[in-house]
Amino acid sequence: MLDIKQIRENPQAVQDRLNRRGGNYDLQPILQLDAQQRELETKLSQLNARSNEIGKLVGQKMKAGAKPNDPEIVALKEEGNELKTQVGEFEPQAKQLIAEISAQLLSFPNLPSDSTPIGKSEEENVEVRRWGDEYIPQNTNILPHWEIGEKLGILNFERSVKVAQSRFVTLIGAGAALERALISFMLDRQIQAGYVEVMPPVLVNSDALTGTGQLPKFADESFKCANDDLWLVPTAEVPITNLYRDEVLTAESLPIYHCAYTPCFRREAGSYGKDTRGLIRLHQFNKVELVKFVHPDTSEEEHQNLVRDAEAILQALKLPYRILELCSGDIGFSAARCYDLEVWLPSAGKYREISSCSNCWDFQARRAGIRFKEAGKKGTQFVHTLNGSGLAIGRTMSAILENYQQSDGTIRIPEVLQPYLHREVL
């Protein structure tokens, strides 16, 4: 959530940074509501002050011997009753204005960082670096991962349609074992890197989704339970971030690092016709997520470290990848700055996203009410939150099935996974 004070005091600066995202973001309605609300608050403050003053005057005069039916006492009480009537009329109006301002604030995305490249679309994202060119397969007859997976009997999409619908997969035998091995390997590595593992609920309430920015804008992207205020998680970022909702942490407790495996559920609204085959864009997929709560002064350094923690998994698996810094027109709703990790898929002859590592600054913390207090200082500050996939399991599996595919149709298991699978070949 943006800071209404920042919008009020520097509307043009906020407008200019919103414009970098593209789209139409008009601050005038919220500025008008804010002016009305502040004017009404001033009136209420004046009315309450006068009401308190009358109460004291009546008390003093009564103590000095005035009678309840004295004209002066009657007049003061009538004025006091009129003030209470006005307060009773204005308070609901003030609450309504506050609710309208809050609703509008929830609709605005985060402001892009000054470091974020300015651009209109993914075409203007900036490549930062590549790694692992020497591991790109030279074999030109590599089957797409869904073909080799079905041929090996480890992926089944057709039977999944009977159980659910399209864009679901059933993992069988070595496929299920490989998925489980990847989850365990990623968690083990991130725990070694200093993250504390969490196994959170995979059903979350509306407040949780609002806190991280999925609601209200992206309601159509999530699956909601019909009879409860509960949603299936789109990412572990949601429950982990909201573990600290409405809390004041100590500065000494920061930074807080968490990693978590969860199944993730997304409608993929608006993506029909894209990646209809394979593991790239499913309604249900597994993911290991990394989440950080940090002091604002260290947030940029922590972001770079988060990217390195995610790419360390790809390096350990010896999967070729590149890193892009997303431009202002392509960063996510809650992000101020974002890097995408893209893994090489030989069958497509291109890199595909496998992780987004975002620095959200205080945007999510302001929505979720996550603050911290430094010893010896007055007041509190909002933490900075960061998140990134470490990694998306299905996409990692698809990269392994293609990059480790051998000419005889088998799949060589990456060395770091062999102790988990107790085998060298699929």
N, C-alpha and C positions, 0 to 999 in steps of 0.2 A: 504494500500500500504506500502511495506517495504521502508525503508530509504536507498537510493543508497549510501549515505555516510557511513552508518553502514555496508553495504555489501562490499564497497571498503576497509574500514579500518579493518574489522574483518570478512573476507570471511569464514574462517573455523568455527568460532563460529556460524555464521548465517547458514551455511551448516549443522552443527551438529544439530541445533534446528529444521531445516526443516526436517532432516532425522527422527526425532522422530515421525513425522506424517505418515511415510511410503511413498510409491510412489517414483517417480524419479524426483528430483529437482536439476538441474544442473546450478550452478551459473557462470560457465566459459563463456558462450556466452555473458551474460550481463556485465561481467567484461571486456571482450574484447571490447565490444561496448563502455563502459564507458571510457576505456583507449583511444580509437580512438577519441571519442568526446572531451575529455579533451586536447588531443594533437592538435586537430583541433582548439579548442577554444584558445589555446596558440598561434598558428600560426595567427589566426584572430586578436588577441590582439596585436601581434607584427606588423602585417601589418597595422592595424588601427593607431597604435602609430606612425609608420614611415610616414604614409599618413598625419597625423596631423602635424608632424614635418616638412614635406615638405611644407605644406600649410603655416606654420608660416615663414619658410625660404623665400619662394617666396614673401610673403607679406613684410617682412623686407627689402629684396633686392630691391623690386620695390619702396618701400618708400625711400630707399637711393639713388634712381635715375636710377636703372637698367631698361633697355628697355625689352618689352615682347619678342623681337626676339634675345635678347642676348643669346649666346650659353649655358651659365650656367642656365638661366631661362628656356630655351627650354628643356634642359636635365632633370631639376627637374620636370617639368610638364610631361614629357614623363614617368619618373619614377612613378610619382603620378598616371598617367592614368593606368600604368601597375599594380600598387598596387590595384587600384579600380577594375580592371578586375579580379585579383586573389580573392579579397574579394567577388566579385559577384559570383565566382565559388564555393568558400568554404562555404559561408553562407547557401545555400540550402543543402549542404552535412551535415553541422552541425545540421540544423533543422531536417533532415531525421534521423540522429543518435539519436537525442533527442526523436523523435517520436517512434523509435524502442526500445529505453531504457524504455520509458513510457509503451509501449505495453507489454514488458516482465515483468516489475514490476507489472502490473495489473494481470498477470497470477500466481503470487506467493501468497500462502495463508499467513495468519498471523503466527508469530512465537509463539509456545506454551509457556505459562508462565513456569518459573522454578518450580512453585508449581503444575503444571498439572502432574498427574500421567503418567508415560511413559507406553504405551501399543499399541498394533497393531489394536485392534478392540473393539467393544462394550463389548465383553466378559471380557475385562480387566478394565472396568469402576469400580469405587470404591464407594460402598454404604456408605453414610455419616450418615444418620439417617432415622428412620421410625417414623410415627406418626399415631395414630388412630387404632391400632390393635383391640381395644375394640369395634370399630364400624364395623368391618368386619362381614357381615351377616353369621349366622349359618345355614340358610336355604340352602339346597343342590339342590333345584329344581328351581333355578333362571333361567328365560328365558333370552337369549341374548337381548340386548336393542332394536335391530331392530325388533325382534319378538314381544316383549311386546308393543313396540311403534306402530307397525302395528295393533296389536290386539286391542289396545285402540283407534285406528283411529287418532293418532296424528302425525305419520310419514308415508309418502307415497313415496316409491322409484320407484314403477312401473310406476306411472303416470308421474313422473319426467323424465323418459326416453323419453316419448312422447314430452315433452317440450324441453328437451336438449339432454342428452344422459345418459349413466350409470355414476355412481359416483356423482349423484346429488340427493338432497332430497327436498321434499316439506313438510313443517311443517303446520299442520292443527289444528285449534281450540286451545286446551290447550297446544299443542306442540309449536305453535307459541308464545303463551303467556309465556310459560316457558322460551323459548329462549330470549324473550324480557325482562323478569324479571331478568334473569342471567346477561344480558348486563347492565341493570340499576343498579343492585346490585353491580357488579364488579366496575363499574365506580364510584358509590357513595363511596365505600370503599377506592378506590385508591385516590379519591379527598380528603377524610378525612385524608389520609396518607401523603398528601402534593403535590400530582401530579396535574398539571394544564391540564384540559381536552382540547383536540384538536379534531376537526372533519376535517381531511385533504381530499384532492382529492384522489379518488381511481384509477385515471389514472395518471401515472407518466412517465416522459421522460427517455430516455436512460442514460442521465447524472446522474439522480437520482439513477437508478439501479446500475450504475457503482460506484457511491459514497459509497454505502453500501456493495458492493461486489458481487451482483447478476450477473452483467455483467462484463466481457464477458463470464465467465466460465459457468454460469447456464442459458444461454438464452433459452435452450430447456425446462426449468422448468416453464417458464412464458408464459402467453398469450399476444400476441402483436396485436394491431390494424393494419389492413392491409394498410390503407391509411395515417397513421399519425405516427410520432415518439412518440407513447404513448403505454404504457403497463398497464395491470390490475395489481394492487398491490398484491404481494405475502404475504405481511405483512405490518402493519402500520409503522413498523420500517423504511421503505424506505421513505415515504413522510415526516415523522416527522424529521428524521435525516437531510434530505435535506432542511428543512425550513431554516437552518442556513448555507447552503452551501456557500462557498466563503465569509464568514463573519469573522470579528475580534471582538470577544466578550470582555467584560471587565471581569477581574478576580472577581470583586465584584458581577457580575451577576450569577456566578456559585455557587452552582450547579443549573442546570435547570432540572426539572422533568416534563415529559409529560405523559399523558395516553390518549389512543384513542381507540374507537370502529371503526372497519372497516370490511366489507366483505373482504375476502382474496381469491385469485385465484391461483391455482397451477396445473400444468399438471401432477404432480406425475410421471414424466418420470422415467422409470426403476423400477417402483413399481408394475407392472402388476402381478396379481395373489396374491398380498398381501392385506389383509383387503378389499376384494371386496364387503363385506356386511357391512351395518351399517354406523355409523357416524365417524369412525376413520380416514379414508383416502378419503376425498371428493375433487373434483375439486374446489368447492366453499364452504367456511365455514366462520363463524363469529369468531372474536377474539377481545379481549381487550388487547392492547399492552402497555408495560411500556418502556419508553426510558429516559435515563439520559445523560446529558452532564456535566462532572465533571472535577475538577482539578486533574492532574495526581497523586498528593500526597495523595488524598483521594479515589482513584479509587478502591482499594481493599476493603476498608470498605464499600464503596457504593455498591459494588457487593454483599457482604453478606447481606446488607439491602434490596437490590432488591429481592434476594431469599426469604427473610422473608416476603416481601410485597406480593409476589406471593403465598407463602404457607399459608399466613393468610386467603386467600379466601377459600382454601381447609379446613382449620381448622374451619372456620365459617360455612361451609356447612357440617362439620363432615364427610368428605370423607377420608378414609384411604389412605395414600400415603407414598412414600419413596423418598429420594433425592440421586441422584448419581452424583459424580464428574466424568466428562468424561475424558477418557485417551487421550493422544496425538494423537492416531490414529483414534479417533472418534469425536473430536471437529470440529465444523463448520469452514468453509473457513475463515471467518472474525474474529473468536474468538481466544483469547489468553488463556482464561480459561472459562469453562462452567459447569454449574450444570443443570441436568435434574430433573424435578419433575415428578414422575410417580404415577398415581392414580390407586387404586385397582379396577379391573373389575372381579366380581365374576364368570360370565359365562365362562371367559377364565381361571380363576384361576391364574391370574398373574397381575403384575403392567404394565400399559401402559403410555407412555409419554403424558403429558398434558401441559408441559411448559419447554422451554429451556431458561436459564438465562445466558447471555454471557457478559463477559467483553472483549471488542475489543481493549482496550488500544487506541493508536493513529492511528490504522490501517485505520478505516473508516474516521477519521478526516483528515488524510493525503490525502486520495483519494478525499474527498469532500472539502478540503480547509477550515476546520473549526478551527480557531485559537482563542487564547485569549491573552490579554496583561495585565500585572500587573503594577500598578501605580509605577512610579519611576524606572522601569527596562527597559533596552533597548531590542528591538526585541519582538517577539511573540513566543508563544508555541502552539502546537496542544492540543486540549482538548482530554479527554478520553471519549469514548461513550460506553454505556451499554444498553442492551435491554433484555426484557423477556416477555413471555406471561403471562397475568394476569387475565383470562386464555383463552385457546381455548374453545369456547362456546360449540361446538358440542360434544367434548370429555367430557366436564363437564356434559352435559345433559346425555350422555350415562352412565356415572358413577352414576348419580342420579337414572336413570331408573332401574339400576341393584342393587345398594346398598340400595335403599329405596323401593324395590319391596316387596310387602306383599303377603302372602299365598293366598289371595282371588283374586289376579291378579291386584290389584290397586297399585298406587304409592303414598307413603306418601311424602308430600312436606317438604323439609327442613325448619326448623322454621324460618330461616332468610329470606326465600323467600316468606313466607306466606303473609306478608303485601303487597308484590308486586302483588301476584296472587289472594289475597282475598279468598283463599281456603286452605284446609289442605290435600286434596287427589286429585289425578288425576284418 
